[in-house]
Amino acid sequence: MANPKTTLRELLAETTSMALVASAALPPDPVAAGNPDEAVIEALKRVLGTTFCLYLKTQAAHWNVEGPTFGQLHAMFGEHYRDLWEAVDDIAERIRMLDAYAPCALHRMMELSAVACWDEVPPVPEALVALVADHEVAGALVTEAFGVAERANRQGVADYLAGRVTAHAKMRWFLRATAKGLPV
């Protein structure tokens, strides 16, 4: 949970550095080593794990939100988790199109994820800030995967990932704009 003396502005400012850490955690690029499809598959698996954990967190926020902004937040979280759920299926199918198997165990999704899952949903302001940070991380990871797909000349995958970068940016914007109106 947030330090009570930490302002929302300070919490939101931390998200950029968190995204940089996630990007730095990616393994060396196998495209340069001569195995482009394997590089794309591994990048997609990381995106899948991260998207899956972000889906779970957003679904949990949708189920457990309460307070005076319940209706607005419940609806927003609902839109977001549905987008993320569809993305999970699309990403897994792209892995299969490359003739690899998509991870199927929860523990494997968590290992692949660049964001941590929640044991409990934090209060609304902290949940919003955490989801903003998670979308920063996811956006950075998808951007890196886009570069891998582009270098591997997998234009269909790159095109799809470009759309996911936009989706994460839009969800981050909605969450960030909503968080600015709430006390932390």
C-alpha positions in Angstrom: 0.0 0.0 0.0 1.0 3.6 -0.5 2.8 5.6 2.1 0.2 8.0 3.5 2.6 10.9 2.9 3.2 9.9 -0.7 1.2 12.1 -3.1 -0.7 10.7 -6.1 1.6 12.7 -8.3 4.6 11.0 -6.8 3.1 7.6 -7.2 2.1 8.2 -10.8 5.6 9.6 -11.6 7.1 6.3 -10.4 5.4 4.4 -13.2 7.8 5.5 -15.9 10.8 4.1 -14.0 8.9 0.9 -13.4 8.3 0.5 -17.1 12.0 0.9 -17.8 12.9 -1.8 -15.3 10.5 -4.2 -17.0 12.0 -3.5 -20.4 15.5 -4.1 -19.0 14.4 -7.5 -17.7 13.9 -8.9 -21.2 16.3 -11.6 -22.2 18.9 -11.0 -24.9 17.4 -10.7 -28.4 17.6 -14.1 -30.2 16.8 -12.4 -33.5 20.4 -11.1 -33.5 21.6 -14.7 -32.8 19.8 -16.0 -35.9 16.6 -17.6 -34.4 13.9 -15.0 -35.2 10.8 -17.1 -34.7 12.0 -18.3 -31.3 12.6 -14.7 -30.4 9.1 -13.8 -31.4 7.6 -16.8 -29.6 9.5 -15.9 -26.3 8.5 -12.2 -26.6 4.8 -13.2 -27.1 4.9 -15.6 -24.2 6.1 -12.7 -21.9 3.4 -10.5 -23.3 0.8 -13.3 -22.8 1.9 -13.8 -19.1 1.8 -10.1 -18.4 -1.5 -9.6 -20.1 -3.0 -12.5 -18.3 -1.9 -11.2 -14.8 -3.1 -7.7 -15.7 -6.4 -9.2 -16.8 -6.8 -11.0 -13.4 -6.0 -7.8 -11.5 -8.5 -5.8 -13.5 -11.2 -8.4 -13.2 -10.6 -8.4 -9.4 -10.8 -4.6 -9.3 -14.1 -4.9 -11.2 -15.5 -7.4 -8.8 -14.4 -5.7 -5.6 -14.7 -2.0 -6.3 -16.8 0.0 -3.9 -17.5 3.5 -2.8 -19.1 6.6 -4.3 -17.6 6.1 -7.8 -18.6 2.4 -7.9 -20.7 2.7 -11.1 -18.1 4.5 -13.1 -15.2 2.3 -12.0 -17.1 -0.9 -12.3 -18.0 -0.1 -15.9 -14.4 1.1 -16.7 -12.8 -2.0 -15.1 -15.4 -4.1 -17.0 -14.4 -2.6 -20.4 -10.7 -3.1 -19.5 -10.9 -6.7 -18.4 -12.9 -7.7 -21.4 -10.3 -6.1 -23.7 -7.5 -7.9 -21.8 -9.3 -11.2 -21.9 -9.7 -11.0 -25.7 -6.1 -10.0 -26.0 -5.0 -13.1 -24.0 -6.8 -15.3 -26.6 -5.3 -13.4 -29.5 -1.8 -13.5 -28.2 -2.0 -17.3 -27.5 -3.3 -17.8 -31.0 -0.4 -15.9 -32.4 2.0 -18.2 -30.5 0.2 -21.2 -32.1 0.5 -19.6 -35.5 4.2 -19.7 -35.0 3.9 -23.5 -34.4 4.6 -23.2 -30.7 2.5 -24.0 -27.7 1.0 -21.3 -25.5 1.6 -21.6 -21.8 -1.4 -23.1 -20.0 -0.5 -23.2 -16.3 -1.3 -20.3 -13.9 2.1 -20.6 -12.3 3.8 -20.3 -15.7 1.7 -17.2 -16.6 2.9 -15.7 -13.3 6.5 -16.6 -14.1 6.3 -15.0 -17.5 4.5 -11.9 -16.3 6.4 -8.6 -15.8 3.6 -7.5 -13.3 2.8 -9.2 -10.0 -0.7 -10.5 -9.3 -2.6 -9.3 -6.2 -3.4 -11.5 -3.2 -6.0 -8.9 -2.2 -7.4 -5.9 -4.1 -6.1 -2.6 -2.5 -8.4 0.3 -1.9 -9.6 2.1 -5.1 -7.0 4.9 -5.2 -4.1 2.5 -4.7 -5.6 0.0 -7.2 -5.8 2.7 -9.8 -2.2 3.7 -9.3 -1.1 0.1 -9.4 -3.0 -0.5 -12.6 -1.5 2.7 -14.2 1.9 1.3 -13.4 1.1 -2.1 -14.7 -0.1 -0.7 -18.0 3.2 1.3 -18.2 5.1 -2.0 -17.7 2.9 -3.9 -20.2 3.1 -1.1 -22.8 6.9 -1.1 -22.5 7.0 -4.9 -22.8 4.7 -4.9 -25.8 6.8 -2.2 -27.5 9.9 -4.4 -27.0 8.0 -7.4 -28.4 6.9 -5.2 -31.4 10.6 -4.5 -32.1 11.4 -8.2 -31.9 8.6 -9.1 -34.4 9.6 -6.3 -36.7 13.3 -7.5 -36.8 12.1 -11.0 -37.4 10.0 -9.8 -40.3 6.8 -11.1 -38.7 4.7 -8.1 -39.9 1.4 -9.6 -38.8 2.6 -10.0 -35.3 4.1 -6.6 -35.3 0.9 -5.0 -36.6 -1.1 -6.8 -33.8 1.3 -5.7 -31.1 1.2 -2.1 -32.4 -2.5 -2.2 -31.6 -1.8 -3.6 -28.1 0.6 -0.7 -27.4 -2.3 1.7 -28.2 -4.7 -0.3 -26.1 -2.4 -0.2 -23.0 -1.8 3.5 -23.5 -5.6 4.2 -23.7 -6.4 2.1 -20.6 -3.5 3.8 -18.8 -4.9 7.2 -19.7 -8.4 6.3 -18.4 -7.0 4.9 -15.2 -4.6 7.9 -14.7 -7.3 10.5 -15.4 -9.6 8.7 -13.0 -6.9 8.5 -10.3 -6.2 12.2 -10.4 -9.7 12.8 -9.0 -9.3 10.6 -6.0 -7.4 11.2 -2.7 -4.6 8.8 -1.9 
